[in-house]
Amino acid sequence: MVAYRRRRRSFPRRKVCRFCADSNVKIDYKDPKLLKYFITERGKIIPRRISGNCARHQREITTAIKRARHIALMPYTTIQPH
């Protein structure tokens, strides 16, 4: 008979939404420096469970990134050489 070990999953501490914590920080599509923290190096938008944003601010971030992409302040993707 094989003895199986049970692994306990440890849950990391819940991340706090930086926009809820600090009301001075505003989400603006004209600020690519702030928005670049919420996209990967490939250009994908980082999901809420990784970024730690609340649902409301994640929606605002997503809209701001899409607007910044539309007016060419941010790239849609990165150029990968072959």
Protein Blocks (a to p, Z undefined) as FASTA:
>chain_A
ZZddddddddddddddfklmpmmbccdfklmklmmmmccfkopacdfklnopafklmmmm
mmmmmmmmmnopacfbdcddZZ
